[in-house]
């Protein structure tokens, strides 16, 4: 993908609303937000591009199509904002005359329809993206140096965060973005990101992965990457996470149905739209005994199987299933997903928080004093070594860790603590931290294997302080035990 899109995953609501893999309705809403910034009708814009693809008989999947739209939208923003179109070297790939002509027609039609004024020369860059339409094989979009670097970073992300971004199409598009980013950075040019704050606050864990990749880029290519560009990296990461359903809890569903006039096969077809990398359906023979410990949900009919005595999560549907049955199945899958997340979150909250590391109304002069104060306490108790202090301070200088909901969550880029730990200060009066005023300061110390737990803790903190009223409920907690009671989910 290229320089575009941004905010895309809004916590777990995305997974609640999109159980089907490759459903990009949320992404489209955010593309529409970008178009509004430059007074462009998104639906008409989409129709113009789609119609020209049809004219040239060019077929792209949803992922690629939204990538191309996002590339164009960011060009609109730069042109309307009076910025020059950045000059970057193009990847060495074979581009057909048809792709070049298609790209040229798209630029011409958009300029005519919306009066944007995108330079004709941009058609060559667009043709590069169109040439990447094949997803059946790995496409070499950059020289081996960049591609090898990205493959290596993907491995590091898997080791550090437990999330595999390995996807040929993602690596291809991300390579194109990175080579452009490095070129811009070496020239001291950066893309403005009008929705950066929205990105930062929409899913802080994905942003955390983007910060890690950004730091690897800076070390490798001796460049400096600002927050706004990190926001664009977060979009790319979020895109592949949506595509692969990487943050979903795995759900196994047993289906045991009386096949009434072929309705069993019809149900199987209907359930396929819910099948994904995290939701698996297992079709059980009518005479089988179904062990409840193997499955999270049982879907059955009144006449299916006499071997089932009891099952906690069970949905009994009509043999001739209807829309209400499918709606009930979807709701149950969402409920199971939510409960699995909450159970894990409660476990990690209890592991990270400690009665020794809870304080109220500590007022210091600035962020660094808070970091030194809390780090000192953690060092005294053998949680971290003395290098932790400067590591957290460096991370704070790199990108502030405060959020618009009124909390700050400082932590080091590297996880080298002896124990996973959260030290919390709750202040009745807000203090300045980065770009925001905050009432809660939670310094996180992580072991090298602590990032899975960090995701759940971070998500819980953001969910439980999603508005001012909720934040002040947490701030009102008088001690550690009230805090844990507030943070724990009721299941």
C-alpha positions in Angstrom: 0.0 0.0 0.0 1.1 3.6 -0.4 0.9 6.9 1.5 -2.7 6.8 2.7 -5.6 5.8 4.7 -5.1 5.9 8.5 -7.4 5.1 11.3 -9.0 1.7 10.7 -9.3 -0.5 13.7 -11.5 0.9 16.5 -10.7 -1.5 19.3 -12.8 -4.7 19.4 -15.9 -3.1 17.8 -14.3 -3.8 14.4 -14.3 -7.6 15.2 -17.8 -7.4 16.6 -19.2 -5.8 13.5 -17.0 -7.7 11.0 -17.0 -11.5 11.6 -16.4 -12.1 8.0 -12.8 -12.0 6.7 -12.2 -9.4 4.0 -15.0 -7.1 5.1 -13.7 -3.6 4.6 -16.7 -1.5 5.5 -14.9 0.2 8.4 -12.0 1.0 6.2 -14.3 2.6 3.6 -15.9 4.8 6.3 -12.4 6.2 7.1 -11.6 6.7 3.4 -14.8 8.7 3.2 -13.6 10.8 6.1 -10.4 11.6 4.1 -12.5 12.6 1.1 -14.6 14.9 3.2 -11.4 16.8 4.1 -10.9 17.8 0.5 -14.6 18.1 -0.4 -14.8 15.0 -2.6 -17.8 12.7 -2.8 -16.4 9.3 -1.9 -19.1 7.2 -3.6 -18.6 9.1 -6.9 -14.8 8.9 -6.5 -15.1 5.2 -6.0 -17.5 4.8 -9.0 -15.1 6.7 -11.3 -12.1 4.5 -10.5 -14.2 1.3 -10.6 -15.8 2.2 -14.0 -12.3 2.7 -15.6 -11.1 -0.6 -14.2 -14.2 -2.2 -15.8 -13.5 -0.5 -19.0 -10.0 -2.0 -19.1 -11.2 -5.3 -17.8 -8.8 -5.0 -14.8 -9.9 -7.0 -11.8 -8.5 -6.2 -8.3 -9.6 -7.6 -4.9 -11.0 -5.4 -2.2 -7.7 -5.0 -0.4 -5.9 -3.8 -3.6 -8.8 -1.6 -4.6 -8.9 0.2 -1.3 -5.1 0.6 -1.5 -5.4 2.3 -4.9 -8.1 4.6 -3.6 -6.1 5.5 -0.6 -3.1 6.3 -2.8 -5.2 8.7 -4.8 -6.8 10.3 -1.7 -3.5 11.2 -0.2 -2.5 12.8 -3.4 -5.7 14.9 -3.3 -4.9 16.0 0.2 -1.3 17.1 -0.8 -2.5 18.9 -3.9 -5.4 20.7 -2.2 -3.0 21.6 0.6 -0.6 23.2 -1.8 2.2 20.6 -1.1 4.4 19.3 -3.9 3.9 15.8 -5.0 6.9 14.0 -3.6 9.5 12.7 -6.1 10.4 9.1 -5.3 12.1 6.4 -7.3 9.7 3.9 -8.8 10.1 0.2 -8.1 11.5 -1.9 -10.8 8.5 -3.9 -12.0 7.1 -4.7 -15.4 4.2 -2.4 -16.2 2.0 -3.1 -19.3 0.9 -0.4 -21.7 -2.6 -1.2 -20.6 -1.8 -0.4 -17.0 -0.2 2.9 -17.9 -3.1 4.0 -20.1 -5.6 2.9 -17.4 -3.8 5.0 -14.8 -3.6 8.0 -17.1 -7.3 7.8 -17.8 -8.1 7.6 -14.0 -6.0 10.7 -13.3 -7.6 12.6 -16.2 -11.1 11.6 -15.2 -10.6 12.5 -11.5 -9.1 15.9 -12.4 -12.1 16.6 -14.7 -14.7 15.4 -12.3 -13.4 16.9 -9.1 -11.0 19.6 -10.3 -8.2 18.3 -8.2 -5.2 19.1 -10.4 -3.1 16.0 -9.8 -0.1 16.2 -12.2 -0.2 13.9 -15.2 3.1 12.5 -14.1 1.4 10.8 -11.2 -0.1 8.2 -13.6 3.2 6.4 -13.7 3.1 5.8 -9.9 -0.6 4.8 -10.1 0.4 2.3 -12.9 2.8 0.7 -10.5 0.0 0.0 -8.0 -2.2 -1.3 -10.8 0.6 -3.6 -11.9 0.5 -5.2 -8.4 -3.1 -6.5 -9.0 -2.0 -10.2 -9.0 -2.2 -11.8 -5.6 -1.5 -15.4 -6.6 2.3 -15.0 -6.4 4.7 -12.9 -4.6 5.4 -9.6 -6.5 8.9 -8.1 -6.2 8.1 -4.4 -5.9 11.4 -3.1 -4.6 15.0 -4.1 -4.6 16.1 -7.0 -2.4 17.5 -4.7 0.3 14.1 -3.2 1.3 12.2 -6.4 0.9 14.7 -8.4 3.1 14.5 -5.6 5.7 10.7 -5.8 5.8 10.7 -9.6 6.0 13.2 -9.4 8.9 11.0 -6.8 10.7 7.9 -9.0 10.2 9.8 -11.8 12.0 10.8 -9.4 14.8 7.2 -8.3 15.2 6.1 -12.0 15.5 8.7 -12.6 18.2 8.0 -9.5 20.1 4.3 -9.0 19.8 3.1 -12.5 18.9 1.4 -11.3 15.7 2.4 -12.6 12.3 2.2 -9.9 9.6 3.5 -12.3 7.1 1.4 -11.8 4.0 2.8 -11.5 0.5 0.5 -8.7 -0.6 1.1 -6.7 2.6 4.9 -7.1 2.2 4.7 -5.9 -1.4 2.7 -2.8 -0.7 4.5 -2.1 2.6 7.8 -2.3 0.6 6.6 0.4 -1.7 5.6 2.6 1.1 8.9 2.2 3.0 11.1 3.0 0.0 9.1 6.2 -0.5 9.2 7.0 3.3 13.0 6.5 3.4 13.4 8.7 0.3 11.3 11.5 1.8 13.0 11.2 5.2 16.5 11.6 3.7 15.2 14.7 1.9 13.6 16.1 5.1 10.1 15.8 3.6 7.2 14.2 5.4 3.5 13.6 4.7 1.1 15.5 6.8 -1.5 13.3 8.5 -4.7 15.1 9.3 -6.1 12.1 11.2 -3.0 11.3 13.2 -4.6 12.0 16.6 -7.5 9.8 15.6 -5.1 7.0 14.7 -3.2 7.2 17.9 -6.3 7.0 20.0 -8.2 4.4 18.0 -6.0 1.4 18.7 -2.9 2.1 20.7 -1.5 -1.4 20.5 -1.4 -1.3 16.7 0.3 2.1 17.0 2.8 0.5 19.4 3.8 -2.0 16.7 4.1 0.9 14.3 6.5 2.7 16.7 8.6 -0.4 16.9 8.9 -0.7 13.1 9.6 3.0 12.9 12.5 2.6 15.4 13.9 -0.3 13.3 13.7 1.9 10.2 15.5 4.7 11.9 18.3 2.4 13.0 18.6 0.8 9.6 18.5 3.9 7.4 19.7 6.6 9.7 16.6 8.7 9.4 14.1 10.4 11.7 10.4 9.6 11.4 7.8 11.9 12.9 4.6 10.9 14.6 2.4 11.6 11.6 4.4 9.2 9.4 4.2 6.6 12.2 0.4 7.0 11.9 0.6 5.9 8.3 2.7 2.9 9.2 -0.1 2.0 11.7 -2.6 2.0 9.0 -0.7 -0.5 6.9 -0.3 -2.8 9.9 -4.0 -2.4 10.8 -4.9 -3.4 7.2 -3.2 -6.7 7.3 -4.5 -7.4 10.8 -8.1 -6.8 9.5 -7.4 -9.0 6.4 -6.0 -11.9 8.5 -8.3 -11.4 11.6 -5.1 -11.4 13.7 -6.5 -10.0 17.0 -9.5 -12.3 17.1 -9.9 -15.0 19.7 -10.1 -18.5 18.2 -13.7 -20.0 18.3 -14.5 -23.6 17.5 -18.1 -24.3 16.7 -19.7 -27.8 16.5 -22.6 -28.1 14.0 -24.9 -31.1 14.5 -28.0 -30.7 12.4 -30.8 -32.9 11.2 -30.6 -32.6 7.4 -34.3 -31.9 6.6 -34.8 -31.8 2.8 -31.2 -30.6 2.2 -31.4 -27.7 4.7 -28.2 -29.0 6.3 -26.2 -28.2 3.2 -27.9 -24.8 2.9 -27.0 -24.0 6.5 -23.4 -25.0 5.8 -23.3 -22.5 2.9 -24.9 -19.8 5.1 -22.3 -20.3 7.8 -19.4 -20.0 5.4 -19.7 -16.2 5.5 -18.7 -16.4 9.2 -15.8 -18.7 8.6 -12.4 -17.0 9.1 -8.9 -17.6 10.4 -10.3 -17.4 13.9 -13.8 -19.0 13.6 -13.9 -22.6 12.7 -17.0 -24.8 12.1 -16.9 -28.5 12.6 -19.7 -30.6 11.1 -20.5 -33.5 13.4 -22.1 -36.8 12.4 -25.6 -37.2 13.8 -24.6 -40.3 15.8 -21.4 -38.7 17.3 -21.0 -37.9 21.0 -19.9 -34.3 21.2 -17.4 -33.5 24.0 -18.1 -30.0 25.3 -14.5 -29.3 26.2 -13.5 -29.3 22.5 -15.9 -26.6 21.3 -17.0 -23.1 22.3 -20.4 -23.4 20.8 -22.8 -26.1 19.6 -25.4 -25.4 16.9 -28.1 -28.0 16.7 -31.7 -28.7 15.9 -34.4 -30.4 18.1 -34.0 -33.7 16.2 -30.2 -33.8 15.7 -28.5 -35.9 18.3 -29.7 -37.7 21.4 -26.1 -38.0 22.7 -25.9 -34.4 23.8 -26.9 -34.2 27.4 -25.8 -30.6 28.3 -23.8 -27.9 26.7 -23.3 -24.4 28.2 -23.1 -22.5 24.9 -25.7 -24.1 22.7 -28.1 -22.7 20.0 -31.0 -24.7 18.9 -32.3 -23.6 15.5 -35.2 -24.6 13.3 -34.3 -27.4 10.8 -35.5 -25.0 8.1 -33.3 -22.2 9.5 -34.3 -18.5 9.0 -32.8 -15.1 9.3 -33.5 -15.0 13.0 -31.5 -18.2 13.5 -28.5 -16.7 11.7 -28.8 -13.5 13.7 -28.8 -15.5 16.9 -25.7 -17.4 15.8 -23.9 -14.1 15.0 -24.8 -12.6 18.3 -23.6 -15.7 20.1 -20.3 -15.7 18.3 -19.8 -12.0 19.3 -20.7 -12.9 22.9 -18.2 -15.8 23.0 -15.5 -13.5 21.4 -16.1 -10.8 24.0 -16.1 -13.2 27.0 -12.8 -14.8 25.8 -11.2 -11.4 25.6 -12.5 -10.4 29.0 -11.3 -13.5 30.7 -7.8 -13.1 29.3 -7.9 -9.4 30.2 -8.8 -10.1 33.8 -5.9 -12.6 34.1 -3.4 -10.1 32.8 -4.8 -7.2 34.9 -4.2 -9.3 38.0 -0.7 -10.2 36.8 0.4 -6.7 36.0 -1.0 -4.7 38.9 0.3 -4.9 42.5 -0.9 -3.3 45.7 2.6 -2.0 46.3 2.5 0.1 43.2 -0.6 2.2 43.7 -0.5 5.9 44.7 -2.9 8.8 44.8 -2.3 12.5 44.2 1.4 12.7 43.5 2.1 16.1 41.8 5.5 16.6 40.1 6.8 19.3 37.7 6.9 17.4 34.4 6.8 14.0 32.7 10.5 13.2 33.3 10.2 13.7 37.0 7.3 11.3 37.1 9.2 8.7 35.1 12.3 9.0 37.4 10.1 8.8 40.5 8.2 5.7 39.4 11.3 4.1 37.9 13.1 4.5 41.2 10.4 2.6 43.0 10.5 -0.2 40.4 14.3 -0.4 40.6 14.1 -0.5 44.5 11.8 -3.5 44.3 13.8 -5.4 41.7 11.3 -5.1 38.9 13.7 -3.4 36.5 17.4 -2.4 36.3 18.7 1.1 36.2 18.6 1.3 32.4 14.8 1.3 32.5 14.6 5.0 33.4 16.4 6.4 30.4 14.7 3.9 28.1 11.3 5.2 29.1 12.4 8.8 28.9 13.8 8.1 25.4 10.5 6.5 24.3 8.6 9.5 25.6 10.8 11.8 23.5 10.3 9.6 20.5 6.5 9.7 20.7 4.4 10.9 23.7 2.4 8.2 25.5 -0.6 10.3 26.6 -4.0 9.9 25.2 -7.0 12.2 24.7 -9.0 10.2 27.3 -6.8 11.5 30.0 -4.3 8.8 30.7 -0.6 8.4 30.1 1.0 5.0 29.7 4.8 5.4 29.6 6.9 2.4 28.8 10.2 1.4 27.2 10.5 0.3 23.6 12.3 -2.8 24.6 10.9 -5.3 27.1 13.7 -6.2 29.5 12.1 -6.1 33.0 12.3 -8.9 35.4 8.5 -9.0 35.9 5.6 -7.6 34.0 4.3 -4.7 36.1 2.1 -1.6 36.1 2.7 1.2 38.5 -0.3 3.6 38.7 -0.7 7.1 40.0 -4.2 8.5 40.1 -4.5 12.3 40.5 -7.7 14.2 41.3 -6.3 17.2 39.4 -5.0 16.7 35.9 -1.3 17.3 34.9 0.2 18.1 31.5 1.7 15.1 29.7 2.7 15.5 26.1 -0.3 16.8 24.2 -2.9 16.1 26.8 -3.9 16.8 30.4 -4.0 13.5 32.3 -5.4 12.2 35.6 -3.9 8.7 35.4 -0.3 7.8 34.9 0.5 4.1 34.5 4.1 3.2 33.9 4.4 -0.3 32.3 7.4 -2.5 32.8 7.5 -5.5 30.4 9.5 -8.7 30.2 10.6 -9.7 26.7 7.6 -12.0 26.4 5.2 -9.6 28.0 3.6 -7.9 24.9 0.7 -10.3 24.6 -0.4 -9.3 28.2 0.4 -5.7 27.4 -2.1 -5.7 24.6 -4.9 -6.9 26.9 -3.9 -4.5 29.7 -3.7 -1.6 27.2 -7.0 -2.4 25.7 -8.7 -2.7 29.1 -7.3 0.7 30.2 -8.5 2.4 27.0 -11.9 0.7 27.2 -12.4 1.5 30.9 -11.5 5.2 30.3 -13.2 5.8 27.0 -14.9 9.0 28.2 -14.4 11.6 30.9 -17.0 10.1 33.3 -15.4 6.6 33.1 -11.9 8.1 33.6 -13.1 9.9 36.8 -14.7 6.7 38.1 -11.2 5.1 37.9 -9.5 8.1 39.4 -12.0 7.9 42.3 -10.7 4.5 43.3 -9.2 4.9 46.8 -6.9 1.9 46.7 -5.6 -1.0 44.7 -8.5 -3.3 45.5 -11.1 -0.7 44.3 -9.0 -0.2 41.1 -8.9 -3.9 40.3 -12.6 -4.2 41.0 -13.2 -1.4 38.5 -10.8 -2.7 35.8 -12.0 -6.4 36.0 -14.7 -7.3 33.5 -17.9 -8.9 34.8 -18.4 -12.2 33.0 
